[in-house]
Amino acid sequence: MALCNHAEAADVKPFRLTFVWDGCVARGCGERPLVTEKRLDVLDGLRGIAVLLVLWYHVWEITWLPAPLPQLEFIPQTGFIGVHLFFFLSGLVIVYPFARSAWAAAPPPTWRHFAWRRFVKIVPSYVLSIAGAFAIGYAATQSSGNVVADFSTHLLFIHTWFNATYGTINGVLWTLAVEIQFYLCFPLIWQAFKRRPWLTAIAMVSIAWIWRAWAAAVYLNTNFEHLEENLPGYLDLFACGMLTAYVYVRHAARGVAPLVRTTAPLVAIAAGAVLVFLLQDMFNFRSVPQWSYVWQIDKRPLLGLAFALFALASLVAPAWWRRAIGNPVLILCGTISYNLYLCNQIVARELLWHHIPPYSGDPHLDHSWQLAYTATAIAASIAVAAAITYAVERPLLTATPRFLIAPMARRNEARE
């Protein structure tokens, strides 16, 4: 999941992109030379979409509330795809500042800053969610029977490596292991990517496909889900995000012809239609055991390509399209997305456990309860996530530790 907000790409300011139009003028596009700064609200909007899909999916798992229209039934039941979108966005956001340095002559980011930003973004909320799960007794319902093993493997972000600890404490935390492992591998991946971006991405896609195919061939009826939800199985989604950042910095950010900008929303809509088709195809595959995992063995890269096309087209689209994707509601959801992802399943299941709203017998047979519970769970999850985000996450992200001040000062002096 793209757990790092786009503000992480800059030292202290929000993540901004400079559009350089002189390349467009040189090609006779008719645009005057102009340098402007724009917030990449499109990425926050996509992050908001991702977390809302996951939230809908987790609540649907409890309520079985049908979608508003039968034609939309595939959305809540494939809402886990929001996690895939998070991974794609992580690949894009993490590469972007390095891509600007390599191909747009921007000052290079420091690895010290890279490590700190990811630590302060991920770890405090992560530890808080684990502590909260233990404090309210939720972790006891998701335990392997060995609290020390559960706790230690989660703190080391290796809980997905072992059958006993996979899915314990809080089921959503497996994605954090994948994210952190990718961050740790990224310095080596970047060394290859900056030299041969396309070849590196192809290698990552190949590794992911081989990993999933091997896991299915050997462990389909035993350990497939566990093995599949480890870093190698998701390298293709990270690769698609990395390539999107590369193409954007290397080509689109240097100037976009008016025709390209005008038609970009149509391309984004086409990419969205492809994504809908893929999700419906996956949904129609659900009669097969482990349907969602089996379907993705060879089709997951197609999801990544659809994400890439939609994101790239939206980034170069006219302002009205970017505002539609980066609207205030999705921006808010994107801002609190990390904590909303961490807490939503705990909040939803605790509400069910405490009969909030009240129910008796099988609540799945009570449509009124399904509606009331869905609204309550979503509202409560957003409230808790917003409180943690603005009380814990945002203050930590805006603070600059002393060990980063000197390197930042040296970089500013070098710019001058």
C-alpha positions in Angstrom: 0.0 0.0 0.0 1.1 3.5 -0.6 1.5 4.4 2.9 3.7 7.4 2.5 1.9 10.6 1.8 3.2 12.6 -1.2 4.6 15.1 1.2 7.4 12.6 2.0 9.1 13.3 -1.3 10.2 16.7 -0.2 12.3 17.8 2.8 9.6 19.8 4.6 7.3 21.1 2.0 4.4 19.1 0.4 5.3 17.0 -2.6 5.2 19.3 -5.6 5.9 19.0 -9.3 7.4 21.6 -11.5 6.0 21.6 -15.0 8.6 22.8 -17.5 6.9 23.9 -20.7 9.9 25.1 -22.7 10.3 21.5 -24.1 6.7 21.8 -25.4 7.4 25.2 -27.0 10.5 23.8 -28.7 8.2 21.2 -30.4 5.9 23.9 -31.6 3.0 23.1 -29.2 2.0 26.7 -29.0 2.3 27.0 -25.2 4.3 29.9 -23.8 7.2 29.2 -21.6 5.8 28.8 -18.1 7.0 27.2 -14.8 4.3 26.5 -12.3 4.0 24.4 -9.2 1.1 22.1 -8.7 0.2 19.7 -5.9 -0.1 16.2 -7.1 -3.6 15.9 -5.7 -4.3 13.2 -8.2 -2.1 10.8 -6.2 -3.9 11.7 -2.9 -7.2 11.2 -4.7 -6.1 7.7 -5.9 -5.0 6.9 -2.4 -8.4 7.9 -1.2 -10.1 5.6 -3.7 -7.8 2.8 -2.6 -8.6 3.1 1.1 -12.4 3.4 0.4 -12.3 0.2 -1.6 -10.6 -1.6 1.2 -13.0 -0.1 3.8 -16.0 -1.2 1.7 -14.6 -4.7 1.3 -13.9 -5.1 5.0 -17.4 -3.9 6.0 -19.0 -6.1 3.3 -17.2 -9.1 4.8 -19.2 -8.5 8.0 -22.6 -7.4 6.7 -22.9 -9.0 3.2 -24.8 -5.9 2.3 -25.5 -6.0 -1.4 -24.2 -3.2 -3.6 -26.7 -0.5 -4.6 -27.1 -2.1 -8.0 -26.6 -5.7 -9.0 -24.2 -4.5 -11.7 -21.9 -3.1 -9.0 -21.8 -6.2 -6.9 -18.3 -7.0 -8.0 -16.9 -3.8 -6.4 -17.2 -4.6 -2.7 -16.3 -8.2 -3.2 -13.1 -7.2 -5.1 -12.4 -4.2 -2.9 -9.2 -5.8 -1.7 -7.8 -4.5 -5.0 -7.3 -1.2 -3.1 -4.3 -2.8 -1.5 -2.8 -3.4 -5.0 -3.4 0.3 -5.8 -1.6 1.2 -2.6 1.4 -0.9 -3.7 1.4 0.7 -7.1 1.3 4.2 -5.6 4.2 3.3 -3.3 6.3 2.4 -6.3 5.4 5.7 -7.9 5.9 8.0 -4.9 9.1 6.4 -3.7 10.8 6.7 -7.1 9.6 10.1 -8.0 12.2 12.3 -6.2 15.0 10.0 -7.3 13.7 10.1 -10.9 13.7 13.9 -10.8 17.3 13.8 -9.6 18.4 11.3 -12.3 16.5 12.7 -15.3 15.3 16.3 -14.5 18.5 17.7 -12.8 16.7 18.1 -9.4 18.8 18.0 -6.2 19.2 14.3 -5.1 17.4 13.2 -2.0 19.5 11.8 0.8 19.1 8.2 1.9 19.1 9.5 5.5 16.1 11.6 4.8 14.5 8.7 2.9 14.9 6.3 5.8 13.7 8.8 8.4 10.5 9.8 6.5 9.5 6.2 6.0 10.2 5.4 9.6 8.3 8.3 11.1 5.4 7.7 8.7 5.1 4.0 9.2 6.3 2.9 12.6 4.5 5.1 15.2 1.0 4.5 13.9 1.9 0.8 13.3 3.1 0.3 16.8 0.1 2.2 18.2 -2.3 0.0 16.2 -0.6 -3.1 17.6 -0.7 -1.8 21.2 -4.3 -0.9 20.7 -5.2 -4.3 19.4 -3.6 -5.9 22.5 -5.1 -3.3 24.9 -8.7 -4.0 23.8 -8.3 -7.7 23.5 -8.6 -7.8 19.7 -5.2 -9.3 19.2 -6.2 -12.3 21.4 -8.8 -13.2 18.8 -6.1 -13.1 16.1 -3.3 -14.9 17.9 -1.1 -17.8 17.0 -1.0 -18.8 20.7 2.5 -17.4 21.1 2.3 -13.7 22.0 6.1 -13.2 22.0 6.3 -14.6 18.5 3.4 -12.6 17.3 4.7 -9.4 18.7 8.4 -9.8 17.8 7.8 -10.8 14.2 5.5 -7.9 13.7 8.0 -5.4 15.1 10.6 -6.9 12.7 8.1 -6.8 9.8 8.7 -10.5 9.1 5.4 -11.9 10.3 4.5 -12.9 6.7 7.4 -15.3 6.6 5.9 -17.8 9.0 2.6 -19.7 8.9 2.1 -19.2 12.7 2.3 -15.4 12.7 0.8 -14.6 9.3 -2.5 -12.8 9.8 -2.1 -12.5 13.6 -2.8 -9.4 15.8 -4.5 -7.5 13.0 -5.1 -9.2 9.6 -4.3 -6.1 7.5 -0.8 -5.8 8.8 0.6 -8.2 6.3 0.8 -5.4 3.8 3.2 -3.4 6.1 5.6 -6.3 6.0 5.6 -6.1 2.2 6.0 -2.4 2.2 8.9 -2.3 4.6 10.7 -5.1 2.9 10.3 -3.2 -0.4 11.7 -0.1 1.2 14.7 -2.0 2.5 15.4 -3.5 -1.0 14.8 -0.2 -2.8 18.4 1.2 -2.6 19.6 -1.8 -4.5 16.6 -1.8 -6.9 17.1 1.9 -7.6 20.8 1.3 -8.6 19.5 -1.0 -11.3 16.4 1.0 -12.2 18.3 4.3 -12.8 20.5 2.6 -15.3 18.0 0.3 -17.0 14.5 1.3 -16.0 12.6 -0.9 -18.5 14.8 -3.9 -18.1 14.6 -3.6 -14.3 10.8 -3.4 -14.4 10.6 -6.4 -16.7 12.8 -8.3 -14.3 10.6 -7.4 -11.3 7.4 -8.4 -13.2 9.1 -11.7 -14.1 10.1 -12.4 -10.6 6.6 -11.8 -9.3 5.0 -14.0 -11.9 7.5 -16.8 -11.3 7.0 -16.6 -7.5 3.2 -16.8 -7.9 3.3 -19.6 -10.4 5.8 -21.6 -8.3 3.7 -21.1 -5.1 0.5 -22.2 -7.0 2.2 -25.2 -8.5 3.7 -26.5 -5.3 1.4 -25.2 -2.5 -2.0 -24.4 -4.1 -3.9 -26.6 -1.6 -1.8 -25.8 1.4 0.3 -22.7 1.7 -0.5 -20.7 -1.4 -2.2 -17.7 0.1 0.5 -17.2 2.7 3.4 -17.4 0.2 1.6 -15.3 -2.4 1.2 -12.4 0.1 4.9 -11.8 0.4 7.1 -9.2 -1.3 8.1 -11.2 -4.4 4.5 -11.7 -5.4 3.9 -8.0 -5.6 7.0 -6.7 -7.2 5.2 -6.2 -10.5 2.8 -3.7 -9.0 5.7 -1.7 -7.5 7.4 -1.9 -10.9 4.4 -0.4 -12.6 4.4 2.5 -10.2 8.1 3.0 -10.7 7.7 3.1 -14.5 4.9 5.6 -14.2 7.2 8.0 -12.3 9.9 7.4 -14.8 7.7 8.1 -17.8 6.2 11.2 -16.2 9.5 12.7 -15.2 11.4 11.8 -18.4 8.6 12.8 -20.8 5.3 14.2 -19.6 6.7 16.6 -17.0 8.9 18.3 -19.7 5.9 19.5 -21.6 2.6 18.1 -22.9 1.1 18.9 -26.2 -2.4 20.4 -26.1 -3.9 17.4 -28.0 -2.4 15.0 -25.4 -3.7 17.1 -22.5 -7.1 17.4 -24.1 -7.5 13.7 -24.8 -5.9 12.5 -21.5 -9.3 12.3 -19.6 -10.5 9.9 -22.4 -7.4 7.8 -21.9 -8.0 7.7 -18.1 -11.6 6.7 -18.7 -10.5 3.9 -21.0 -8.0 2.7 -18.4 -10.8 2.8 -15.8 -13.0 0.7 -18.1 -10.2 -1.8 -18.5 -9.9 -2.0 -14.7 -13.6 -2.6 -14.4 -13.4 -5.3 -17.0 -10.6 -7.0 -15.1 -12.4 -6.8 -11.8 -15.6 -8.2 -13.3 -13.5 -11.0 -14.8 -12.0 -11.8 -11.5 -15.4 -11.6 -9.8 -16.8 -14.1 -12.3 -14.0 -16.5 -11.4 -15.2 -16.8 -7.8 -16.5 -20.4 -8.2 -12.9 -21.5 -8.3 -11.2 -22.3 -4.9 -9.0 -19.4 -3.8 -10.4 -17.5 -6.8 -8.9 -14.1 -6.3 -5.4 -15.5 -5.8 -5.6 -18.0 -8.7 -6.9 -15.3 -11.1 -4.0 -13.0 -10.3 -1.2 -15.5 -10.9 -0.8 -14.3 -14.5 -3.2 -11.3 -14.6 -1.9 -9.1 -11.8 0.5 -7.1 -14.1 -2.6 -6.1 -16.1 -4.0 -4.4 -13.0 -0.7 -2.6 -12.6 -0.8 -1.5 -16.3 -4.3 -0.2 -15.9 -3.3 1.7 -12.7 -0.3 3.2 -14.6 -2.3 4.3 -17.6 -5.0 5.9 -15.4 -2.5 7.7 -13.2 -0.3 8.9 -16.0 -3.3 10.2 -18.0 -4.7 11.9 -14.9 -1.4 13.6 -14.1 -1.2 15.3 -17.5 -5.0 15.9 -17.9 -6.6 19.4 -17.8 -7.1 21.0 -14.4 -10.8 20.1 -14.2 -10.0 16.4 -14.4 -7.3 16.7 -11.8 -9.7 18.5 -9.5 -12.3 15.8 -10.0 -9.8 13.0 -9.0 -8.2 15.1 -6.3 -11.5 16.4 -4.8 -11.7 17.4 -1.2 -13.4 14.2 0.0 -10.8 12.0 -1.7 -8.0 14.2 -0.5 -9.2 13.9 3.1 -9.5 10.1 2.7 -6.0 10.0 1.2 -4.6 12.1 4.0 -5.9 9.7 6.7 -5.6 6.6 4.5 -2.8 4.9 6.4 -4.5 5.1 9.8 -7.9 4.3 8.2 -6.3 1.2 6.7 -4.8 0.2 10.0 -7.8 0.7 12.2 -10.9 0.0 10.0 -11.1 -3.8 10.5 -10.5 -3.5 14.3 -13.2 -0.8 14.6 -15.7 -2.7 12.5 -15.3 -6.0 14.3 -15.4 -4.4 17.7 -18.7 -2.8 16.8 -20.0 -6.1 15.8 -18.7 -7.8 19.0 -20.4 -5.2 21.1 -23.7 -5.3 19.1 -23.4 -1.7 17.9 -26.0 -1.2 16.3 -28.0 -3.8 18.3 -29.0 -7.0 16.6 -30.3 -10.5 17.5 -30.1 -13.7 15.6 -28.4 -13.6 12.2 -27.9 -9.9 11.3 -27.3 -10.8 7.7 -31.1 -11.3 7.4 -31.9 -7.8 8.6 -31.4 -5.3 5.8 -32.0 -2.3 8.1 -29.2 -3.5 10.4 -26.9 -4.0 7.5 -27.4 -0.4 6.4 -27.1 1.0 10.0 -24.0 -1.0 10.7 -22.3 -0.1 7.4 -22.9 3.6 8.1 -21.8 3.3 11.7 -18.6 1.3 10.9 -17.5 3.6 8.2 -18.1 6.8 10.2 -16.4 5.4 13.3 -13.4 4.1 11.3 -13.0 7.5 9.7 -13.3 9.3 13.0 -10.7 7.1 14.7 -8.3 7.4 11.7 -8.6 11.2 11.5 -7.9 11.5 15.3 -4.8 9.4 15.0 -3.6 11.1 11.8 -3.9 14.7 13.2 -2.8 13.9 16.7 0.1 11.6 16.0 1.1 11.2 12.4 0.9 14.8 11.1 2.9 16.4 14.0 5.6 13.8 13.6 5.8 14.3 9.8 6.1 18.1 10.1 8.9 17.8 12.7 12.5 17.9 11.4 15.0 16.0 13.6 18.3 17.6 14.3 20.3 15.0 12.4 18.6 16.0 9.2 19.0 19.8 9.6 22.7 19.9 8.7 22.4 17.9 5.5 19.4 19.9 4.4 21.3 23.2 5.1 24.2 21.9 3.0 21.9 21.0 0.1 20.3 24.5 0.2 23.7 26.1 0.2 24.7 24.0 -2.8 21.5 25.1 -4.7 22.3 28.8 -4.1 
